[in-house]
Amino acid sequence: MRPRISIATDDQRNAIYALRHEVYAREIRQHSENPERAIRDRLDDANLYIVATVGGALAGFVSITPPTAGSYSIEKYLRREELPFRIDDRTYEVRILTVLPAFRGTTITLLLMYAALRWIEAHGGTRMIAMGRREVRSLYIQAGLFATGLEIRCGEVDFIVMTERVRTIRERLDRFEALLDRMERAAEWELIVAFRPPGECFHGGAFFDAIGSEFDALDRRRQIINADVLDAWFPPSPAVLSALQDDLPWLVQTSPPLGAEGLVRTIARVRGVDASCILPGAGSSDLIYLALREWLDRDSRALILEPMYGEYAHVLENVIRCRVDRFLLSRDRNYDVDLGRLAGRARLDYDVIVLVNPNSPTGRHIPRHDLERFLREVPERTLVWIDETYIDYLGGGESLERFATTRENVVICKSMSKVYALSGARCAYLCVAPHLLERLRSITPPWAVGLTAQVAAVAALRDASYYASRHRETHELRAELCRALAPMPLRIVPSCANFVLCHIDDNGPRAAEIVAECRKEGLFIRDASTMGASLGDRAIRIAVKDRTTQHRMTSVLQAAFSAKLTASTGG
């Protein structure tokens, strides 16, 4: 039976006070026995107790003293100035770790210590302190604390003063992923804080550090090149700018249509699908979090490409925490997807398969007819999510939106950021058979897409000729960028989108070094090694920009390579 980890109820606290007397007075003789057969102290008014129960019976507990208590148990024996560490308003004390005899030697001890860490971590604590009995100090050390060398005698018990920074404990624990997995699966975790701290998905966009994220010096944008994100190099359609500029005060101060109904109708009309197949959202990330968290759970199995846009791995692994398998793409094949091999993997009973097409960071594309043939082979119970953020760079004929509406298990996620130059507006949509949207509609918040974004998106969708022209120019500019990069120590992966992936030669500098060197000159490019382990540490991704900007980009890159190569040879 799995132990249940939770906050102690009032009844459980009374049982804890009785157990403290049994263990700390009668068993180890830290305290004297008393007629009430219970031990309770002043700190219990402020302490939090976390308990482990098995089959409803108490199996163990641990207490946490928060900084708001005003003092700590350790201060009964030592003054703060005697301690070899600083106590501040983010210091939490862990105390009275107790496991009943029948459960000693089980995972309950580690679960309780880990639960204390998570509570402290989630509440902003930066340091843990404890007094660990000499006999069980190894348990505290195993939990990440270290002995300070100070010892305290209380009754017949010797205690060792222990401490560590919360961040340091977390860094150590993260090396033991398998152990944490076993602990998580071994327990019914019912604390109000999650078993693991929510991870963050790393994106590009570091260029805003140079501009200033409080927007008080936006003119700085003219000195930097934001090629680490894949925003369009061109401005939005003149029709978009006119629609926004003419009525901007009203657009900013006015609530939008509740469900973006006009935007939905426009998308449906332009894409040739029924409006019941469209669900809008505030960018593709909004829809990824909404839909995948609704359709999947911890027991789900997912298959994703490697390498691929990192948002999906983050949501599946760190948010939903389901099992994620990776379909490795070969550098020797320019990261093209072998659909025959993928079809074989698809028969292994996955709940979802995620594809990005064209893929990022590789820029490679699966032709529509080939992908449709593959999708017909996928078992119907397996959902296939296809992210088409960059598909319009290949023309409207490559999208699978209409195909998806005729299938029971195909979802198209379509961002309007990159191909419509609307990244700042945050607008995207799902295109899918209506039955898959029923539940999602009920949990989509009202006014999910702002009014300026709705107006901009509608105007953009109506100006197809402008964007088709800009997309053709993008191919020309990408070709020019590749020609300018060719003399550098790079292998360029052929791309069909508004970016290129490059591998630095094996004897060249690492991607992080080149990225850092370029930033000195205001050029921000992406260290693609963070986008997939298979890419190695010498992969960079560069966004396509206008012709003048690309000249500056390539000059900075050439100088960066020269500087690093000169340094490596001692020249």
Beta strands, then each sheet from edge to edge (+ up, - down):
strand 1: 4-7
strand 2: 48-54
strand 3: 57-65
strand 4: 91-99
strand 5: 127-133
strand 6: 146-154
strand 7: 157-165
strand 8: 188-189
strand 9: 225-227
strand 10: 278-281
strand 11: 301-306
strand 12: 323-328
strand 13: 352-356
strand 14: 383-387
strand 15: 410-415
strand 16: 428-432
strand 17: 490-493
strand 18: 499-504
strand 19: 523-527
strand 20: 539-543
sheet 1: 6+ 7- 5+ 4+ 3- 2+ 1- 8-
sheet 2: 9+ 19+ 20- 18+ 17-
sheet 3: 10+ 16- 15+ 14+ 13+ 11+ 12+
end
